[in-house]
């Protein structure tokens, strides 16, 4: 059984899939407490659902792209067979994960969007560094940037681990309402950093406080 906080249809607000219609399966619970977290409501609550029930709910929303998110979806062991079930049912499957749990057990074909937590998150020390060796072109790496120190940390990790070659995409995401995006762009251009700016589109389409979008 899975503990599911919500399942809903919206458009992708992040990653290289931004703007695409997508079914979100938000699983309950997270063992990180990032300073800038925008989904603390998913730390608790939710309801128990079987893999069959989740797959049926996803199918009813009639959209081929599905993302497992949270919370931290990889905390729940049944998330792995759920992903495989969705792949077997013909869905394109994404998972958004915090980077502190192994991604090498993800089913082949799942597209991971994996955070590398910067110091401003308060959780940088929990990164599971072997994940960087498990990256492939099927995966994206995301750095959430709260200030210049976070940017410098991200730049060092991107360079030292050759992430532009290892991953399909490297994303820099300014914390909404905290770090100006134009400043991050200036830093990226000055350094010729092989990364892509990510702005959380859903916070501009709706409001930052709106849930279920």
N, C-alpha and C positions, 0 to 999 in steps of 0.2 A: 504493500500500500504506500501511496505517496500522500504527503500533506501539501495541499494545493491552496494557495491564497486566492488566486483568481485566474480565469482564462478569458481572454477578450481579443477582439479584432481591432487593430489600429493600423498605423503606418510606422515603419521603422524610423526612429529618431536618431539613431547612431550607427556607426560602422560604415562600411562601403555599401551597405544595403539601404542606406537612408532614403526615405521616401517611398519604399515599397510596402504595399499592403502585407500585413503579417499577423499571424495569430501568436499571442504571447501566453505562455504557460508559466505563471509566476509561482514558484515553490516557496514555501514558508521556511524561515530560519536562516540565520547567518552567524558565523562565529567570528566575524570581523566587526569592528566598530569604527569605520572610516569617519573622520571629522566631517567630511562634506557629503555623507551618504544622503541620497534623496528618496530612499525607500525604507526607512526604519519601521514603517507600519507592517512590513512583511517579516519582521523578526519573530512575530508570534501570530497565533490565530490560524485560519485556514480550515480546510475540511479534508477528511480522509477520502481518497479516490483510488480505485484500482487503475492499472495501466489501461485496461479495456475502457473504463469510464472516461479517462482522459483522452484516449484516442478517439472515442466517439464524440466527445465535446469539441475536439479540434476539427474533426471531419464535418460536423454540423455547421461550422463557420465558413466553410467553402473557400479556403485560401490555401495555396500550395506551400507558402513559406511559413515556418513555425520556429519560434525561438523559446528555449527554456531559459528562464532568468530567475531572479530572486529578489532579496535573499541571496543565498549561494546554492545553486541547484545541485552541485556535486556533493553536497553534504548528505543527500538522500541516495542510498544505494540503488533504489529502484529507478532513479533517473537514467541510469545507463541502459537497462532494457527498454525503458520508455523511448529513448532516442532511437534504439534499433527498431522498435515497433513502428515508429513514425517513418523511418527510412524505408522499411519493408512495405509500408502502405503508400509509398510514392511521394512523400513530402520532402521538401528541402529543409534541412534541420540546422539551426544555429543554436549555440549555447553561449551564454555570457557568464564568465567565471572570474573569480577574484585573483587567480594566479597562485594561491597558497595550497591548492590541492592538485594532485597529479592529473595531467590531461592525457597521459599515454594510454589510459584505459578507455578513452572515447571510441565509439564505433567508427570504423572507416567510413568516411563520407560526411561526418558531422563537421560543421564549420565552427570552430571555437573563436570567440572574441575574448581574449585573455588580458586581464589587467596585469601590469607590473606596478605595484603600489609605490608611489613616490613618498618622500618624507612628510610632506604636508598632510597626507592621509592619516598619519599616526600608526600605520600598519605595515610600513615598509619592511620591518624586520621579520615578517611572517612569510615572505615570498618563498615559494618552492622552486629554487633555482634550476633543478633538473628539467623543469618545464621548458626552459629555453632550448634545450637539446631535443625536446620532443616536438618542436614547432615544425610545420611544413607550410607549403604554399596554400594549404586548405585553411590556415589559421591567420588571425589578425592579432596584433599586440596593441594594447591601449595604455597610454600614460595619461592620468588625470592631473592637470597642472594647476596648482593653487598659487604659485608665485615663481619668481626667477630661480630660486633654489631648486624647486621641483623640475623646472625646465633643464637646468644644468645636470641634475641627476639623470633625467631621461636621456639627454644627449650622450652622457657617458655610457649608459647601458646600451643604447642603440649602437654606438660606435664599437665598444669593447666586444660585444657579442654578435656583431654583424647582423643585426636583426632585419635590416632591409633585404638581405639575401635569404635569411632563414624563413621569414614569414611572408605571407601573401601581401600584407600591408602593415605599416606602423602608423598609429594614430596618436595625435596629441589633442587632448580634450580639455580646454580651459574650464575651470569650475565656474558654472553659471552664476553671474552676479558677484563674483569674487575676483577673478583674473580676466583682464581685458583680452579679447581674442586678437585685436590688432597688435598688441605687444608680442604675443606668442608668434604671430606671423612674422613680425620684424626679426625676432630672434632666429626663427627657422631660416629665413632668407639670408640673414647675415652669415649663418653657419653653413648654408647650403645643405641643411639637414635632410636626409632622405626619408621624409615622413609626410603625412597628410594631416591637415588641420581638421578636427571634428568639432562641430557645434551641435549641441543637443537640440535638434530641430523641433521636437515635441514641446519644448519649453517656450518656443516662439509661436508655434501654431496654437497652443493652448496657454495656460499659465504654468509656472513651475510647480504649483501646488496641486494641479489637476491630477487625479488618479484614474487608472483604467484607460490610459491613452498611450 
